[in-house]
Amino acid sequence: MNENLILAVPVFYPFAGALLAGIVGRKKEAARTYLANFIVVSEFLLVFALWTENGGESGAAAFYRCYLPGVCGMGLHFTMEGFRVLYGLIAAFMWMMATILSGEYMRHHKHQNRYYLFLLATLGATMGVFLSEDLFTMFLFFEIMSFTSYVWVAQEETETALKAAATYLAVAIIGGLVMLMGIFLLYDVLGTLDITELFFAAQVYSGNRAVLYGAGVCLLVGFGAKAGAFPLHIWLPKAHPAAPAPASALLSGILTKTGIFGILAVSCHLFLFDKTWGNLILGIGVLTMFGGALLAVFSIDLKRTLACSSMSQIGFILVGVGMQGLLGQENLTAVHGTLLHMVNHSLIKLVLFMAAGVVFMNAHALDLNEIRGFGRKKTVLKVIFLIGALAIAGVPFFGGYISKTLLHESILEYGGDGTMKLVEMIFLISGGLTAAYMAKLFTAVFVEKNKDAEKQAEYDKKTSYMNPGSTFVLSMSALVLFIWGFFPHALMDKAARFGGYFMNPLTAETGGDAVAYFSPANLKGALISIAIGAFVYLFIIRKSLMRDGVYVDKWPKWLDMEYLLYRPLFLNFLPLLCGIVCRIFDSVLDIAVVVLRKTLYRDASLPYERQEGNAMTESFGRMLNGLQAVRNRLWGRKKQTHKEFVHLTAAKVEDFRESFMIIQRSLSFGLFMFGIGLALTLIYILWW
């Protein structure tokens, strides 16, 4: 282990590069693009060099640590061990590929300088999350990442994009605030936020364990919101289609994994081998897994389908996290399945979203009916997309099959009552739905002909549909995905042992029995899912979700949790309820005084007290009354009009005074002033 500032370089180098690229881009856009490519390539090489030099053989111990004191009071703590360096490598690789593709994808888009600025800044923030040694450091970079990636979603500045960005930001802010509350609680009761110390601190904690669960749930809300877990998934199907395709690949493949990383930090350290927590995560995972797959089956938008697919695959990963808690110390199958499915999903979504970006660059549409037949004669793109589709569908000899087999095996290992049988059934059905919606996408884009013959002819004529740079990154990404899945024992098992120590620090990283991936029992599970997928595709998608050969969206529009539940609850009902409660508390003293004066004291006005107003309002009102009388005489009106200005003036002044006093005394005003004070305090801490 080395105390070395070099570990801070992968975190802050992209931030510096983002500023430099933004400055260069104001003068020369081409130079900016080359600079951005250089930054992401050098970032990947740097992380790779750190791994090969110090951690290529073991992932059990941290081989680099870095502490930057004084930052935000508690300082920043970074470390690098097996899991962190593995996901640092994957993040750097994906950013490298997505940034190179962005050169062609963003060529005709507006605000390119802004896009590259926040693309590189988000890389630094993401690295900060994955290399964080404690929850405080993780929280800081987690929030930076949320704000910088918000710009991706709003990049196109269309009405749809801005709405999706608003939803994304709202979920991120609310999740971040709840997460911060969990961090406060945890630090208060355990006295540490170091991830590796959480388990032992929790074991010696003698207080109310419900407080630990409360802190854990708060952290779960924050991390689960970023992961896209049910029921905080509402941003995901909207943000991914709105963002540019290279950014969508990163949102799906990497940013969701930062949320999973946080959930793992809590589940595998604070609540290691805790069955109560394991059941909670398992339940969320099952709902997320099936719900995302169901949404994807109904979707007829290419990128939205892939986004809903991401939600489903996050559910598969959470099932693995839940099974780790239930299986206890014998959970290595679930550990390896969880880690490998995380890696598989990252690589798969890199391939699929970049391929979807190529389709959009040429067809300028994402609706399956409009892009239908686009890839019929585009062999390279067809093979690239097919590799991703087969991998995510869990077809044998591809990476997704290996990780899903391990997850399925962990469910079978636990056994148990009918509940686990139901979990297994939903697991296999969700796998079948995955195969069904991927078959729908591949058939629509690469097999079927477009209903519009002229459009099909136009698609067929497009032989030059991506430049050499885009061809290289898509082909290389697909090749890495294919090789990764084709050698499960040589590559995947080794990676699982290398990174799995983070999830099970009490068991040797080399432990666990070798899994016979292609045994009849394991092949049976995959074949069941594929058979379910074939049935769903042939008899539900082709028969019920198509009309006269046209894909139709039959998902009920009203069944949108954002507009069905969250907006009415958080924008209408809760503000109204809180306003009523605050008004009651605000007025309780006034009500008590009035009741006492009317009942117990029965006091009357003194002889010199005015019934309303004061000397100034009475004098001003009398003057207005006199002016009104003079005006009536001068105009010679037969019917005299008369307004009692003494009363009106007193009433207006009283209304103003009461309104001002209500604001000044109200709880909401106090909270508002408290918020201003808190914001100024945070600005002071961050600045000085």
C-alpha positions as CSV (number, residue, x, y, z in Angstrom):
1,M,0.0,0.0,0.0
2,N,1.4,3.4,-1.0
3,E,0.3,6.8,0.2
4,N,0.6,8.5,-3.1
5,L,-1.1,11.5,-4.7
6,I,-1.0,9.8,-8.1
7,L,-4.4,8.3,-7.2
8,A,-6.0,11.8,-7.3
9,V,-4.9,12.2,-10.9
10,P,-7.6,10.0,-12.5
11,V,-10.2,12.1,-10.6
12,F,-9.0,15.6,-11.2
13,Y,-7.3,15.3,-14.6
14,P,-10.6,15.1,-16.5
15,F,-11.9,18.2,-14.6
16,A,-8.8,20.1,-15.7
17,G,-9.2,18.7,-19.2
18,A,-12.8,19.8,-19.3
19,L,-11.8,23.4,-18.6
20,L,-9.0,23.3,-21.1
21,A,-11.3,21.8,-23.8
22,G,-13.9,24.4,-23.1
23,I,-11.4,27.2,-23.6
24,V,-9.9,25.6,-26.8
25,G,-13.4,25.0,-28.2
26,R,-14.3,28.6,-28.1
27,K,-11.6,29.2,-30.8
28,K,-11.3,25.9,-32.7
29,E,-13.9,23.2,-32.5
30,A,-11.8,20.6,-34.3
31,A,-8.9,21.1,-31.9
32,R,-11.3,20.8,-29.0
33,T,-12.5,17.4,-30.3
34,Y,-9.0,16.1,-30.7
35,L,-8.1,17.3,-27.2
36,A,-11.1,15.6,-25.7
37,N,-10.1,12.3,-27.4
38,F,-6.6,12.7,-26.1
39,I,-7.8,13.2,-22.5
40,V,-10.1,10.2,-22.4
41,V,-7.4,7.9,-24.1
42,S,-4.7,9.1,-21.7
43,E,-7.2,8.6,-18.8
44,F,-7.7,5.0,-19.8
45,L,-4.0,4.4,-20.2
46,L,-3.3,5.9,-16.8
47,V,-5.8,3.7,-15.0
48,F,-4.6,0.7,-16.9
49,A,-1.0,1.5,-15.9
50,L,-2.0,1.9,-12.2
51,W,-3.6,-1.5,-12.3
52,T,-0.9,-3.4,-14.1
53,E,1.9,-1.8,-12.0
54,N,0.5,-2.5,-8.6
55,G,-2.7,-4.6,-8.6
56,G,-2.7,-6.9,-11.5
57,E,-2.5,-10.0,-9.4
58,S,-4.7,-9.3,-6.3
59,G,-7.8,-7.4,-5.6
60,A,-8.0,-8.1,-1.9
61,A,-6.0,-5.2,-0.5
62,A,-5.8,-1.6,-1.4
63,F,-2.6,-1.0,-3.3
64,Y,-3.0,2.8,-3.5
65,R,-4.4,5.3,-1.0
66,C,-4.6,9.0,-1.1
67,Y,-5.8,11.6,1.4
68,L,-6.4,15.2,0.6
69,P,-7.0,17.0,4.0
70,G,-9.1,20.0,4.6
71,V,-11.5,19.7,1.7
72,C,-15.0,20.4,3.0
73,G,-13.8,19.8,6.5
74,M,-13.4,16.0,6.5
75,G,-11.0,15.8,3.5
76,L,-11.1,13.5,0.5
77,H,-10.1,9.9,0.8
78,F,-9.4,7.7,-2.3
79,T,-8.3,4.1,-2.5
80,M,-7.8,1.6,-5.3
81,E,-8.4,-2.2,-4.9
82,G,-9.8,-4.9,-7.0
83,F,-13.4,-3.8,-7.6
84,R,-12.6,-0.1,-7.8
85,V,-9.8,-0.5,-10.3
86,L,-12.0,-2.9,-12.4
87,Y,-14.8,-0.4,-12.6
88,G,-12.3,2.5,-13.1
89,L,-11.0,0.6,-16.1
90,I,-14.5,0.0,-17.5
91,A,-15.5,3.6,-17.0
92,A,-12.4,4.9,-18.7
93,F,-12.8,2.4,-21.6
94,M,-16.5,3.4,-22.1
95,W,-15.7,7.1,-21.9
96,M,-12.9,6.6,-24.5
97,M,-15.3,4.9,-26.9
98,A,-18.2,7.2,-26.4
99,T,-16.1,10.3,-26.7
100,I,-14.6,9.2,-30.0
101,L,-18.1,8.4,-31.3
102,S,-19.2,11.9,-30.2
103,G,-17.0,13.4,-32.8
104,E,-19.3,12.2,-35.6
105,Y,-22.5,12.1,-33.7
106,M,-22.4,15.7,-32.4
107,R,-20.9,17.1,-35.6
108,H,-24.2,18.9,-36.7
109,H,-25.5,19.5,-33.1
110,K,-25.6,22.8,-31.3
111,H,-23.7,23.6,-28.1
112,Q,-20.9,21.1,-28.7
113,N,-18.5,23.0,-26.5
114,R,-20.9,22.6,-23.5
115,Y,-21.4,18.9,-24.3
116,Y,-17.7,18.2,-24.2
117,L,-17.1,20.3,-21.1
118,F,-19.7,18.3,-19.1
119,L,-18.8,15.0,-20.7
120,L,-15.2,15.3,-19.4
121,A,-16.3,16.8,-16.0
122,T,-18.7,13.8,-15.5
123,L,-15.8,11.4,-16.1
124,G,-13.8,13.0,-13.3
125,A,-16.8,12.9,-10.9
126,T,-17.5,9.3,-11.8
127,M,-13.9,8.3,-11.1
128,G,-14.2,10.2,-7.8
129,V,-17.2,8.0,-6.9
130,F,-15.6,4.7,-7.8
131,L,-12.3,5.5,-6.1
132,S,-13.9,6.9,-2.9
133,E,-12.8,5.3,0.3
134,D,-15.6,6.7,2.5
135,L,-19.2,7.7,2.1
136,F,-18.5,11.4,2.5
137,T,-16.1,11.5,-0.5
138,M,-18.5,9.4,-2.4
139,F,-21.4,11.7,-1.6
140,L,-19.5,14.8,-2.8
141,F,-18.6,13.3,-6.2
142,F,-22.0,11.7,-6.5
143,E,-23.7,15.1,-6.3
144,I,-21.2,16.7,-8.7
145,M,-21.8,13.8,-11.1
146,S,-25.6,14.3,-10.9
147,F,-25.4,18.0,-11.8
148,T,-22.8,17.6,-14.6
149,S,-24.7,14.7,-16.2
150,Y,-28.0,16.7,-16.0
151,V,-26.6,18.8,-18.9
152,W,-26.4,15.6,-21.1
153,V,-30.1,15.1,-20.7
154,A,-31.0,18.7,-21.4
155,Q,-28.4,19.0,-24.3
156,E,-30.9,19.1,-27.2
157,E,-33.0,21.7,-25.4
158,T,-36.3,20.4,-26.8
159,E,-39.4,20.4,-24.7
160,T,-39.1,16.6,-24.2
161,A,-35.4,16.9,-23.3
162,L,-36.0,19.7,-20.8
163,K,-38.9,17.8,-19.1
164,A,-36.8,14.7,-18.9
165,A,-33.9,16.7,-17.5
166,A,-36.1,18.3,-14.9
167,T,-37.3,14.9,-13.8
168,Y,-33.7,13.6,-13.7
169,L,-32.5,16.5,-11.6
170,A,-35.5,16.4,-9.2
171,V,-34.9,12.7,-8.5
172,A,-31.1,13.3,-8.2
173,I,-31.6,16.2,-5.7
174,I,-34.2,14.5,-3.6
175,G,-32.1,11.3,-3.6
176,G,-29.0,13.3,-2.6
177,L,-30.7,15.0,0.3
178,V,-32.1,11.8,1.6
179,M,-28.6,10.2,1.2
180,L,-27.1,13.1,3.1
181,M,-29.5,12.5,6.0
182,G,-28.4,8.8,6.0
183,I,-24.7,9.9,6.2
184,F,-25.5,12.2,9.1
185,L,-27.3,9.4,11.0
186,L,-24.6,6.9,10.3
187,Y,-21.7,9.1,11.4
188,D,-23.6,10.0,14.5
189,V,-24.2,6.4,15.7
190,L,-21.0,4.7,14.3
191,G,-18.5,7.6,14.3
192,T,-17.0,6.5,11.0
193,L,-17.9,6.7,7.3
194,D,-14.9,4.6,6.1
195,I,-16.5,1.8,4.0
196,T,-14.1,-0.9,5.2
197,E,-14.8,0.0,8.9
198,L,-18.6,0.0,8.7
199,F,-19.1,-3.7,9.3
200,F,-17.0,-3.8,12.4
201,A,-18.4,-0.6,13.7
202,A,-21.9,-1.9,13.3
203,Q,-21.0,-5.1,15.1
204,V,-19.9,-3.3,18.2
205,Y,-22.7,-0.8,18.1
206,S,-24.9,-1.4,21.2
207,G,-27.7,1.1,20.5
208,N,-31.0,0.7,18.7
209,R,-30.4,-1.2,15.5
210,A,-33.5,0.5,14.0
211,V,-31.4,3.6,13.7
212,L,-28.9,1.7,11.5
213,Y,-31.7,0.4,9.3
214,G,-33.1,4.0,9.1
215,A,-29.7,5.3,7.9
216,G,-29.4,2.4,5.5
217,V,-32.8,3.1,4.0
218,C,-31.8,6.7,3.5
219,L,-28.7,5.7,1.7
220,L,-30.6,3.2,-0.3
221,V,-33.0,5.9,-1.5
222,G,-30.1,8.1,-2.7
223,F,-28.1,5.3,-4.4
224,G,-31.2,3.5,-5.7
225,A,-32.4,6.7,-7.4
226,K,-29.2,6.9,-9.4
227,A,-29.3,3.2,-10.2
228,G,-32.8,3.4,-11.5
229,A,-34.3,1.0,-9.0
230,F,-38.0,0.7,-8.5
231,P,-39.9,2.9,-7.5
232,L,-37.3,5.7,-8.2
233,H,-36.8,4.6,-11.8
234,I,-39.1,7.3,-13.3
235,W,-36.2,9.3,-14.7
236,L,-34.5,6.5,-16.6
237,P,-37.0,5.7,-19.4
238,K,-37.2,9.5,-20.1
239,A,-33.6,10.7,-19.7
240,H,-31.9,8.0,-21.9
241,P,-33.9,8.7,-25.1
242,A,-33.5,12.5,-24.6
243,A,-29.7,12.5,-24.2
244,P,-27.3,12.1,-27.2
245,A,-26.6,8.4,-27.8
246,P,-23.0,8.4,-26.6
247,A,-24.2,10.0,-23.3
248,S,-27.0,7.5,-23.1
249,A,-24.5,4.7,-23.3
250,L,-22.7,6.2,-20.3
251,L,-25.8,7.0,-18.4
252,S,-27.0,3.4,-18.8
253,G,-23.7,1.6,-18.6
254,I,-21.7,3.5,-16.0
255,L,-23.7,6.1,-14.1
256,T,-26.3,3.6,-13.0
257,K,-23.4,1.5,-11.7
258,T,-22.3,4.3,-9.4
259,G,-25.7,3.8,-7.7
260,I,-25.1,0.1,-7.5
261,F,-21.7,0.7,-6.1
262,G,-23.2,2.7,-3.3
263,I,-25.8,0.0,-2.6
264,L,-23.0,-2.6,-2.5
265,A,-21.1,-0.4,0.0
266,V,-24.1,-0.4,2.3
267,S,-25.2,-4.0,1.7
268,C,-21.8,-5.7,1.8
269,H,-20.2,-3.7,4.6
270,L,-22.8,-2.1,6.9
271,F,-25.3,-5.0,6.5
272,L,-23.0,-7.9,5.5
273,F,-24.8,-11.2,5.7
274,D,-27.9,-9.5,7.1
275,K,-31.0,-11.4,5.9
276,T,-33.5,-8.7,6.7
277,W,-31.6,-6.3,4.5
278,G,-31.1,-9.0,1.9
279,N,-34.8,-9.6,1.7
280,L,-35.4,-5.8,1.2
281,I,-32.9,-5.6,-1.7
282,L,-34.2,-8.8,-3.2
283,G,-37.8,-7.5,-3.2
284,I,-36.7,-4.2,-4.9
285,G,-34.6,-6.2,-7.4
286,V,-37.5,-8.5,-8.4
287,L,-39.8,-5.5,-9.0
288,T,-37.2,-3.6,-10.9
289,M,-36.2,-6.6,-13.0
290,F,-39.7,-7.6,-14.1
291,G,-41.1,-4.0,-14.3
292,G,-38.3,-2.8,-16.6
293,A,-38.6,-5.9,-18.9
294,L,-42.4,-5.3,-19.1
295,L,-42.0,-1.7,-20.1
296,A,-39.4,-2.6,-22.7
297,V,-41.8,-5.2,-24.3
298,F,-44.4,-2.5,-24.8
299,S,-42.0,0.3,-26.0
300,I,-41.8,1.1,-29.7
301,D,-38.9,3.6,-29.4
302,L,-35.4,2.2,-29.9
303,K,-33.6,4.1,-27.2
304,R,-36.5,4.0,-24.7
305,T,-36.6,0.2,-25.1
306,L,-32.9,0.0,-24.3
307,A,-33.5,2.4,-21.4
308,C,-36.2,0.2,-19.9
309,S,-33.9,-2.8,-20.5
310,S,-31.3,-1.0,-18.4
311,M,-33.8,-0.8,-15.6
312,S,-34.5,-4.5,-15.9
313,Q,-30.9,-5.5,-15.9
314,I,-30.3,-3.3,-12.8
315,G,-33.0,-5.5,-11.2
316,F,-31.0,-8.6,-12.1
317,I,-28.0,-7.1,-10.4
318,L,-30.0,-6.2,-7.3
319,V,-31.4,-9.7,-7.1
320,G,-27.7,-10.8,-6.8
321,V,-27.1,-8.3,-4.1
322,G,-30.1,-9.5,-2.2
323,M,-29.0,-13.1,-2.5
324,Q,-25.6,-12.2,-1.1
325,G,-27.3,-11.2,2.1
326,L,-29.5,-14.3,2.3
327,L,-26.7,-16.8,1.5
328,G,-24.3,-15.4,4.2
329,Q,-20.7,-16.5,4.1
330,E,-21.5,-19.1,1.3
331,N,-22.5,-16.3,-1.1
332,L,-19.6,-16.4,-3.6
333,T,-21.8,-17.5,-6.4
334,A,-24.1,-14.5,-5.9
335,V,-21.0,-12.2,-5.5
336,H,-19.5,-13.4,-8.8
337,G,-22.8,-13.2,-10.6
338,T,-23.5,-9.7,-9.3
339,L,-20.1,-8.4,-10.4
340,L,-20.1,-10.1,-13.7
341,H,-23.6,-8.9,-14.6
342,M,-22.6,-5.4,-13.7
343,V,-19.6,-5.6,-16.1
344,N,-21.7,-7.4,-18.8
345,H,-24.4,-4.8,-18.7
346,S,-21.9,-1.9,-18.9
347,L,-20.2,-3.4,-22.0
348,I,-23.6,-4.5,-23.6
349,K,-25.2,-1.1,-23.3
350,L,-22.1,0.6,-24.6
351,V,-22.5,-1.5,-27.8
352,L,-26.3,-1.2,-28.1
353,F,-26.6,2.5,-27.4
354,M,-23.7,3.4,-29.8
355,A,-25.4,1.3,-32.5
356,A,-28.7,3.1,-31.8
357,G,-26.8,6.3,-32.2
358,V,-25.6,5.3,-35.6
359,V,-29.2,4.5,-36.6
360,F,-30.3,8.0,-35.3
361,M,-27.5,9.8,-37.1
362,N,-28.7,8.5,-40.4
363,A,-32.5,8.0,-40.0
364,H,-33.1,11.0,-37.6
365,A,-35.7,8.9,-35.9
366,L,-36.1,6.3,-33.1
367,D,-39.7,5.1,-33.6
368,L,-39.5,1.4,-34.8
369,N,-42.0,2.0,-37.5
370,E,-39.8,4.8,-39.0
371,I,-36.4,3.1,-38.7
372,R,-37.8,-0.2,-39.7
373,G,-35.5,-1.9,-42.2
374,F,-32.7,0.6,-41.8
375,G,-30.0,-2.1,-41.2
376,R,-31.1,-4.8,-43.7
377,K,-28.0,-4.3,-45.8
378,K,-25.6,-2.9,-43.2
379,T,-23.7,-6.0,-42.2
380,V,-21.2,-4.5,-39.8
381,L,-23.8,-2.7,-37.8
382,K,-26.0,-5.8,-37.9
383,V,-23.3,-8.0,-36.5
384,I,-22.4,-5.4,-33.8
385,F,-26.0,-5.1,-32.6
386,L,-26.5,-8.8,-32.8
387,I,-23.6,-9.4,-30.4
388,G,-25.1,-7.0,-27.9
389,A,-28.6,-8.5,-28.3
390,L,-27.4,-12.1,-27.8
391,A,-25.4,-11.2,-24.8
392,I,-28.1,-9.3,-23.0
393,A,-30.7,-12.1,-23.8
394,G,-28.5,-14.6,-22.0
395,V,-27.8,-16.9,-25.0
396,P,-25.1,-19.4,-24.3
397,F,-21.5,-18.6,-25.3
398,F,-22.1,-14.9,-24.6
399,G,-21.3,-12.9,-21.4
400,G,-24.9,-12.4,-20.3
401,Y,-25.5,-16.1,-20.1
402,I,-22.6,-16.6,-17.7
403,S,-23.7,-13.9,-15.2
404,K,-27.3,-14.8,-15.3
405,T,-26.4,-18.5,-14.8
406,L,-24.5,-17.5,-11.6
407,L,-27.4,-15.4,-10.4
408,H,-29.9,-18.2,-11.1
409,E,-27.5,-20.7,-9.4
410,S,-27.5,-18.5,-6.3
411,I,-31.3,-18.6,-6.1
412,L,-31.2,-22.4,-6.4
413,E,-28.5,-22.7,-3.8
414,Y,-30.7,-20.8,-1.2
415,G,-33.7,-23.0,-2.0
416,G,-36.3,-22.3,0.7
417,D,-40.1,-22.0,0.5
418,G,-42.5,-21.0,-2.2
419,T,-41.3,-17.4,-2.1
420,M,-38.0,-18.3,-3.6
421,K,-39.7,-20.5,-6.1
422,L,-41.7,-17.4,-7.1
423,V,-38.5,-15.4,-7.3
424,E,-36.9,-18.0,-9.6
425,M,-40.0,-18.0,-11.8
426,I,-40.0,-14.2,-12.2
427,F,-36.2,-14.4,-12.8
428,L,-36.7,-16.8,-15.7
429,I,-39.8,-14.9,-17.1
430,S,-37.8,-11.6,-17.0
431,G,-35.0,-13.3,-18.9
432,G,-37.6,-14.4,-21.4
433,L,-39.0,-10.9,-21.8
434,T,-35.4,-9.7,-22.4
435,A,-35.0,-12.1,-25.3
436,A,-38.5,-11.0,-26.6
437,Y,-37.9,-7.3,-26.7
438,M,-34.3,-7.7,-28.1
439,A,-35.8,-9.9,-30.9
440,K,-38.3,-7.2,-31.6
441,L,-35.6,-4.5,-31.9
442,F,-33.3,-6.7,-34.1
443,T,-36.1,-7.8,-36.4
444,A,-37.6,-4.4,-36.8
445,V,-34.3,-2.6,-37.6
446,F,-32.3,-5.3,-39.4
447,V,-34.7,-7.9,-40.8
448,E,-38.1,-6.4,-41.8
449,K,-38.7,-4.0,-44.6
450,N,-40.1,-0.5,-44.1
451,K,-43.7,0.0,-45.0
452,D,-42.6,3.0,-47.0
453,A,-40.9,1.6,-50.1
454,E,-39.2,4.9,-50.9
455,K,-37.8,5.1,-47.4
456,Q,-36.6,1.5,-47.6
457,A,-34.8,2.2,-50.9
458,E,-33.2,5.3,-49.3
459,Y,-32.0,3.2,-46.4
460,D,-30.6,0.5,-48.6
461,K,-28.6,3.1,-50.6
462,K,-26.8,4.3,-47.4
463,T,-23.5,2.4,-47.7
464,S,-21.5,5.0,-45.9
465,Y,-23.4,5.4,-42.7
466,M,-20.5,5.9,-40.2
467,N,-17.0,7.2,-40.5
468,P,-13.9,5.1,-39.8
469,G,-13.5,6.4,-36.3
470,S,-17.1,5.4,-35.4
471,T,-16.7,2.1,-37.2
472,F,-13.5,1.4,-35.1
473,V,-15.1,2.2,-31.7
474,L,-18.3,0.2,-32.4
475,S,-16.3,-2.8,-33.8
476,M,-13.8,-2.8,-31.0
477,S,-16.5,-2.5,-28.3
478,A,-18.4,-5.4,-29.8
479,L,-15.2,-7.5,-30.1
480,V,-14.3,-6.9,-26.4
481,L,-17.8,-7.9,-25.4
482,F,-17.6,-11.1,-27.6
483,I,-14.2,-12.1,-26.3
484,W,-15.1,-11.3,-22.7
485,G,-18.1,-13.7,-22.9
486,F,-16.5,-16.4,-25.0
487,F,-13.8,-17.3,-22.4
488,P,-15.7,-17.4,-19.1
489,H,-13.0,-19.3,-17.1
490,A,-10.0,-17.5,-18.5
491,L,-11.4,-13.9,-18.3
492,M,-14.7,-13.7,-16.4
493,D,-13.9,-16.0,-13.5
494,K,-10.6,-14.3,-12.9
495,A,-12.3,-10.8,-13.0
496,A,-14.9,-12.1,-10.5
497,R,-12.3,-13.3,-8.1
498,F,-10.3,-10.1,-8.5
499,G,-13.2,-7.7,-7.8
500,G,-15.4,-9.9,-5.6
501,Y,-13.4,-9.2,-2.4
502,F,-15.2,-5.9,-2.0
503,M,-18.5,-7.6,-1.7
504,N,-17.4,-10.4,0.6
505,P,-14.3,-9.2,2.6
506,L,-14.6,-12.0,5.1
507,T,-14.0,-14.8,2.6
508,A,-10.9,-15.5,0.6
509,E,-11.0,-14.0,-2.9
510,T,-10.0,-17.3,-4.5
511,G,-12.7,-19.2,-2.7
512,G,-15.8,-20.8,-4.3
513,D,-16.3,-23.9,-6.4
514,A,-15.9,-23.8,-10.2
515,V,-19.2,-23.6,-11.9
516,A,-20.0,-25.9,-14.9
517,Y,-21.6,-23.2,-17.0
518,F,-22.6,-25.5,-19.8
519,S,-24.0,-28.4,-17.7
520,P,-27.5,-29.6,-18.7
521,A,-28.9,-28.1,-15.5
522,N,-27.5,-24.6,-16.2
523,L,-28.4,-24.8,-19.9
524,K,-31.9,-25.7,-18.9
525,G,-32.5,-22.4,-17.2
526,A,-31.3,-20.4,-20.2
527,L,-33.4,-22.5,-22.6
528,I,-36.5,-21.9,-20.5
529,S,-36.0,-18.2,-20.7
530,I,-35.3,-18.3,-24.4
531,A,-38.5,-20.4,-24.9
532,I,-40.5,-17.9,-22.9
533,G,-39.0,-15.1,-25.0
534,A,-40.0,-16.9,-28.3
535,F,-43.5,-17.3,-27.0
536,V,-43.8,-13.7,-26.0
537,Y,-42.4,-12.4,-29.2
538,L,-44.5,-14.6,-31.5
539,F,-47.8,-14.6,-29.7
540,I,-47.8,-11.3,-27.8
541,I,-45.6,-8.8,-29.6
542,R,-46.5,-10.0,-33.2
543,K,-50.1,-10.7,-32.5
544,S,-51.2,-8.1,-29.8
545,L,-48.7,-5.3,-30.0
546,M,-48.8,-4.9,-33.8
547,R,-51.8,-3.8,-35.9
548,D,-51.7,-4.4,-39.7
549,G,-47.9,-4.9,-39.5
550,V,-47.3,-1.6,-37.6
551,Y,-45.9,-1.5,-34.1
552,V,-48.3,0.1,-31.7
553,D,-47.7,1.5,-28.2
554,K,-50.4,0.0,-26.0
555,W,-48.9,0.9,-22.7
556,P,-51.6,3.0,-20.8
557,K,-50.5,6.7,-20.9
558,W,-52.0,7.3,-17.4
559,L,-49.8,4.5,-15.9
560,D,-46.8,6.8,-15.5
561,M,-45.7,6.9,-11.8
562,E,-44.3,10.4,-12.2
563,Y,-47.7,11.9,-13.2
564,L,-49.8,9.3,-11.4
565,L,-48.1,9.5,-8.0
566,Y,-45.1,11.7,-7.6
567,R,-46.2,15.0,-9.1
568,P,-49.7,14.9,-7.4
569,L,-48.1,13.8,-4.1
570,F,-45.1,16.1,-4.0
571,L,-46.3,19.1,-6.0
572,N,-50.0,19.2,-4.8
573,F,-51.0,17.1,-1.8
574,L,-47.9,17.4,0.4
575,P,-47.4,21.2,-0.1
576,L,-51.1,21.7,0.7
577,L,-51.0,19.5,3.7
578,C,-47.8,21.1,5.1
579,G,-49.3,24.5,4.4
580,I,-52.4,23.7,6.4
581,V,-50.4,22.3,9.3
582,C,-48.0,25.2,9.3
583,R,-50.8,27.7,9.2
584,I,-52.5,26.0,12.1
585,F,-49.3,26.1,14.2
586,D,-48.7,29.6,13.0
587,S,-52.1,30.8,14.1
588,V,-52.5,28.8,17.3
589,L,-51.3,31.6,19.6
590,D,-53.6,34.1,17.9
591,I,-56.5,31.7,18.2
592,A,-55.8,31.2,21.9
593,V,-55.7,35.0,22.6
594,V,-59.0,35.5,20.8
595,V,-60.6,32.6,22.7
596,L,-59.4,34.0,26.1
597,R,-60.6,37.5,25.3
598,K,-64.0,36.2,24.2
599,T,-64.5,33.8,27.1
600,L,-62.4,34.2,30.2
601,Y,-61.4,37.8,30.2
602,R,-64.4,39.3,28.3
603,D,-62.5,42.6,27.9
604,A,-64.0,45.5,26.0
605,S,-62.5,48.3,24.0
606,L,-61.3,51.3,26.1
607,P,-63.1,54.7,25.6
608,Y,-60.1,56.1,23.8
609,E,-59.5,53.1,21.5
610,R,-60.6,53.3,17.9
611,Q,-62.7,50.6,16.5
612,E,-60.3,50.2,13.5
613,G,-57.2,51.8,12.2
614,N,-55.1,54.5,13.9
615,A,-54.7,58.3,13.9
616,M,-52.9,58.4,10.6
617,T,-55.5,56.2,8.7
618,E,-58.3,58.1,10.3
619,S,-56.9,61.5,9.3
620,F,-56.0,60.3,5.8
621,G,-59.5,58.8,5.4
622,R,-61.2,62.0,6.6
623,M,-59.2,64.1,4.1
624,L,-60.3,61.7,1.3
625,N,-63.9,62.0,2.4
626,G,-63.7,65.8,2.3
627,L,-62.1,65.8,-1.2
628,Q,-64.9,63.5,-2.3
629,A,-67.6,65.9,-1.0
630,V,-66.0,68.8,-2.8
631,R,-65.8,66.9,-6.0
632,N,-69.5,66.0,-5.8
633,R,-70.4,69.7,-5.3
634,L,-68.3,70.9,-8.1
635,W,-69.7,68.3,-10.5
636,G,-73.2,69.1,-9.4
637,R,-74.3,65.5,-9.2
638,K,-77.9,65.1,-8.4
639,K,-77.3,61.7,-6.8
640,Q,-74.5,61.9,-4.4
641,T,-72.0,59.0,-4.4
642,H,-70.2,58.3,-1.1
643,K,-67.3,56.1,-0.1
644,E,-66.3,55.8,3.5
645,F,-62.5,56.3,3.1
646,V,-61.8,56.1,6.9
647,H,-62.9,52.5,6.8
648,L,-61.3,51.7,3.5
649,T,-58.0,53.1,4.5
650,A,-58.0,51.4,7.8
651,A,-58.9,48.1,6.2
652,K,-56.2,48.3,3.6
653,V,-53.5,49.1,6.2
654,E,-54.7,46.3,8.4
655,D,-54.7,43.8,5.5
656,F,-51.1,44.8,4.7
657,R,-50.0,44.6,8.3
658,E,-51.6,41.2,8.8
659,S,-50.1,39.8,5.6
660,F,-46.7,41.1,6.6
661,M,-47.0,39.6,10.1
662,I,-48.2,36.2,8.7
663,I,-45.1,36.0,6.5
664,Q,-42.8,37.2,9.3
665,R,-44.2,34.7,11.8
666,S,-44.8,31.7,9.6
667,L,-42.9,28.5,9.8
668,S,-42.4,28.6,6.0
669,F,-40.6,32.0,6.3
670,G,-38.5,30.6,9.1
671,L,-37.5,27.6,7.0
672,F,-36.8,29.9,4.0
673,M,-34.5,32.0,6.1
674,F,-32.9,28.8,7.5
675,G,-32.3,27.6,4.0
676,I,-30.6,30.9,3.0
677,G,-28.4,30.6,6.1
678,L,-27.5,27.0,5.4
679,A,-26.7,27.8,1.7
680,L,-24.4,30.7,2.8
681,T,-22.7,28.4,5.4
682,L,-22.0,25.7,2.7
683,I,-20.7,28.3,0.3
684,Y,-18.4,29.6,3.0
685,I,-17.1,26.1,3.8
686,L,-16.6,25.2,0.2
687,W,-14.9,28.5,-0.6
688,W,-12.6,28.8,2.4
